């Protein structure tokens, strides 16, 4: 059950990221922004 939940979460996150940007550069910017958010939350 946990495996299914992780898989569905991954699909959902991937869909959101891909729908939010139309180019490879946009994906890179989204990932970079996500990295900044995570690093600020961790500190």
WOQUI-V149300 format. One record per residue. RES is the residue in three letters. PSI is psi as a letter, one per 40 degrees, with the letter a starting at -180 (NA if undefined). OMEGA is omega in whole degrees, 0 to 359 (* if undefined). Layout:
RES:PSI:OMEGA
RES:PSI:OMEGA
This chain:
UNK:d:180
UNK:d:180
UNK:d:179
UNK:d:179
UNK:d:178
UNK:d:180
UNK:d:180
UNK:d:177
UNK:d:178
UNK:d:179
UNK:d:181
UNK:d:180
UNK:d:179
UNK:d:179
UNK:d:179
UNK:d:180
UNK:d:183
UNK:d:179
UNK:d:182
UNK:e:182
UNK:i:186
UNK:e:183
UNK:i:177
UNK:d:178
UNK:d:178
UNK:d:178
UNK:d:178
UNK:d:179
UNK:d:179
UNK:d:180
UNK:d:179
UNK:d:178
UNK:d:178
UNK:d:177
UNK:d:178
UNK:d:180
UNK:d:181
UNK:d:181
UNK:d:178
UNK:d:179
UNK:d:182
UNK:d:183
UNK:NA:*
